[in-house]
């Protein structure tokens, strides 16, 4: 949802979705910052046998999510300024 909201805002210059859900995005970003670099044991569609820890795919997705929240914030500030 974070990626889609940023993409929508960038394409339409409509910040309403970012504004409406910013508290949720911020909460998700805080969770991602705390857990992304060393993901705990989780099930993944890439592994059909058992939960695994330190899954690179999950870490990469977390980093992308954090970047999108930061970009959303920056895009909103730039848009508001000018």
Residue frames as qw, qx, qy, qz and C-alpha x, y, z in Angstrom:
[[0.000, 0.885, 0.465, 0.000, 0.00, 0.00, 0.00],
 [0.325, -0.747, 0.108, 0.570, 2.88, 2.37, 0.73],
 [0.360, -0.119, 0.606, 0.699, 4.34, 1.86, -2.75],
 [0.163, 0.581, 0.704, 0.374, 0.97, 2.31, -4.45],
 [0.137, -0.904, -0.328, 0.238, 0.14, 5.47, -2.49],
 [0.319, -0.605, 0.292, 0.668, 3.49, 7.05, -3.41],
 [0.310, 0.117, 0.710, 0.621, 3.11, 6.05, -7.05],
 [0.072, 0.761, 0.629, 0.143, -0.41, 7.49, -7.18],
 [0.207, -0.879, -0.125, 0.411, 0.71, 10.77, -5.59],
 [0.358, -0.411, 0.460, 0.701, 3.66, 11.10, -7.96],
 [0.247, 0.275, 0.747, 0.553, 1.55, 10.46, -11.06],
 [0.055, -0.745, -0.602, -0.282, -1.44, 12.62, -10.11],
 [0.152, 0.325, -0.270, 0.894, -0.01, 15.22, -7.70],
 [0.630, -0.529, -0.222, -0.523, -2.88, 14.22, -5.41],
 [0.189, 0.351, -0.757, 0.518, -1.63, 13.89, -1.83],
 [0.664, -0.355, 0.043, -0.657, -4.99, 12.96, -0.31],
 [0.931, -0.098, -0.349, -0.040, -4.14, 9.26, 0.09],
 [0.551, 0.232, -0.503, 0.624, -0.78, 10.03, 1.72],
 [0.197, -0.385, 0.301, -0.850, -2.44, 12.51, 4.07],
 [0.791, -0.282, -0.134, -0.526, -5.31, 10.14, 4.89],
 [0.968, -0.135, -0.205, 0.045, -3.10, 7.17, 5.70],
 [0.313, 0.707, -0.476, 0.420, 0.08, 8.87, 6.90],
 [0.539, -0.550, 0.495, -0.403, -0.31, 7.64, 10.49],
 [0.972, 0.024, 0.222, -0.074, -0.53, 4.05, 9.23],
 [0.719, 0.598, -0.218, 0.279, 2.44, 4.56, 6.89],
 [0.040, -0.744, 0.502, -0.438, 4.45, 6.02, 9.74],
 [0.771, -0.365, 0.433, -0.292, 3.58, 3.06, 11.97],
 [0.959, 0.262, 0.076, 0.077, 4.58, 0.60, 9.26],
 [0.472, 0.729, -0.341, 0.360, 7.81, 2.51, 8.65],
 [0.354, -0.672, 0.526, -0.384, 8.68, 2.38, 12.37],
 [0.921, -0.116, 0.348, -0.131, 8.07, -1.37, 12.35],
 [0.842, 0.503, -0.054, 0.189, 10.19, -1.80, 9.21],
 [0.152, 0.801, -0.451, 0.363, 13.05, 0.25, 10.65],
 [0.559, -0.527, 0.550, -0.329, 13.04, -1.97, 13.73],
 [0.833, -0.048, 0.539, -0.114, 12.77, -5.33, 11.94],
 [0.718, 0.660, -0.110, -0.194, 14.00, -5.07, 8.35],
 [0.207, 0.721, -0.661, -0.012, 17.72, -5.71, 8.58],
 [0.048, 0.183, -0.973, 0.135, 17.31, -9.01, 10.42],
 [0.675, -0.169, -0.245, -0.675, 13.81, -10.34, 9.72],
 [0.523, -0.251, 0.725, -0.371, 12.60, -12.85, 12.29],
 [0.179, 0.061, 0.958, 0.216, 11.49, -16.30, 11.26],
 [0.511, 0.405, 0.162, -0.740, 8.60, -15.78, 8.85],
 [0.658, 0.333, 0.664, 0.125, 6.77, -17.73, 6.22],
 [0.113, 0.570, -0.339, -0.740, 7.46, -16.58, 2.70],
 [0.827, 0.454, 0.129, -0.304, 6.02, -17.54, -0.64],
 [0.425, 0.691, -0.582, -0.054, 9.61, -18.18, -1.71],
 [0.086, 0.288, -0.921, 0.248, 9.97, -21.03, 0.79],
 [0.714, -0.205, -0.325, -0.586, 7.20, -23.61, 0.90],
 [0.664, -0.028, -0.724, 0.184, 8.72, -25.81, 3.57],
 [0.546, -0.560, -0.479, 0.399, 9.06, -23.83, 6.80],
 [0.073, -0.997, -0.028, -0.006, 9.58, -20.37, 8.29],
 [0.761, 0.147, -0.100, 0.623, 13.08, -18.98, 7.83],
 [0.312, -0.847, -0.096, 0.419, 15.00, -16.14, 9.46],
 [0.247, -0.610, 0.363, 0.660, 17.10, -13.44, 7.83],
 [0.602, 0.490, 0.597, 0.206, 15.29, -13.80, 4.52],
 [0.297, -0.178, 0.267, 0.899, 16.98, -11.44, 2.03],
 [0.017, -0.474, -0.645, -0.599, 13.76, -11.02, 0.04],
 [0.335, -0.796, -0.501, 0.050, 11.91, -9.73, 3.10],
 [0.438, -0.541, -0.032, 0.717, 14.76, -7.39, 3.99],
 [0.219, 0.086, 0.457, 0.858, 14.78, -5.94, 0.46],
 [0.162, -0.652, -0.621, -0.404, 11.01, -5.39, 0.58],
 [0.429, -0.749, -0.363, 0.351, 11.37, -3.67, 3.96],
 [0.380, -0.321, 0.160, 0.852, 14.05, -1.33, 2.64],
 [0.053, 0.342, 0.569, 0.746, 11.84, -0.44, -0.34],
 [0.303, -0.744, -0.587, -0.100, 8.93, 0.24, 2.04],
 [0.436, -0.636, -0.168, 0.614, 11.05, 2.55, 4.21],
 [0.282, -0.079, 0.361, 0.885, 12.28, 4.39, 1.13],
 [0.062, -0.539, -0.640, -0.545, 8.70, 4.88, -0.07],
 [0.355, -0.797, -0.451, 0.190, 7.59, 6.36, 3.24],
 [0.397, -0.509, 0.065, 0.761, 10.53, 8.75, 3.20],
 [0.176, 0.141, 0.543, 0.809, 9.84, 9.63, -0.44],
 [0.153, -0.704, -0.650, -0.242, 6.16, 10.20, 0.37],
 [0.377, -0.762, -0.259, 0.459, 7.13, 12.59, 3.12],
 [0.338, -0.331, 0.298, 0.829, 9.62, 14.41, 0.88],
 [0.096, 0.366, 0.668, 0.641, 7.19, 14.52, -2.05],
 [0.213, -0.795, -0.568, -0.010, 4.51, 15.98, 0.20],
 [0.366, -0.692, -0.072, 0.618, 6.84, 18.65, 1.55],
 [0.271, -0.114, 0.471, 0.832, 8.08, 19.60, -1.92],
 [0.001, -0.539, -0.706, -0.460, 4.54, 19.68, -3.26],
 [0.272, -0.824, -0.454, 0.203, 3.35, 21.85, -0.37],
 [0.380, -0.565, 0.085, 0.727, 6.26, 24.26, -0.82],
 [0.064, -0.525, 0.293, 0.797, 5.75, 24.91, -4.35]]
